[in-house]
Amino acid sequence: MTKTRKVASVRKQRVGVPEAAVNAIFSAYPNPVRAKLLALRRLILDTARTTEGVGALEETLKWGQPSYLTTESKSGSTVRIDQVKAEAGHYAVYFHCQTDLVETFRELYPELRYGGNRSILLDAGDKLPEAALRHCVALALTYHARKRKER
């Protein structure tokens, strides 16, 4: 029997994607990218836990990437994380490209590096820009809730 677990009412596994599959993806990343992605995972889960209206996140795999969905509250857009395969030692936070999220992030945080309209690019050798990322992740996890209010 495959086990899934809920951690601090923040993380749930998608049916059909066992926790072991997600953990295997993290284990396959090279260091120090793995350490940075695990820190980013904690940041996403903590941001969800402390952001009003988000509720429990579902951790799953989309396109082979660790992905975080607001399936319980339907408050936000999916957030994915992965290494940047074309650039050794780099990783990224990916957002839905048909939203205005990355455009908003560019206005708020011009000092960050972006990949088109879909990602924030990070270097494993640099310190995690925690405050900026927390804000960006919170905006993504509440994207649909804000859009519903605007209607």
Secondary structure as UniProt FT lines:
FT   TURN            8..10
FT   STRAND          11..13
FT   TURN            15..16
FT   HELIX           19..28
FT   TURN            31..32
FT   HELIX           33..50
FT   TURN            52..54
FT   STRAND          57..62
FT   TURN            63..64
FT   STRAND          65..69
FT   TURN            71..73
FT   STRAND          79..83
FT   TURN            85..86
FT   TURN            88..89
FT   STRAND          90..95
FT   TURN            97..98
FT   HELIX           101..108
FT   TURN            110..111
FT   STRAND          113..115
FT   TURN            116..118
FT   STRAND          119..123
FT   TURN            124..125
FT   HELIX           130..141
FT   HELIX           143..150
//
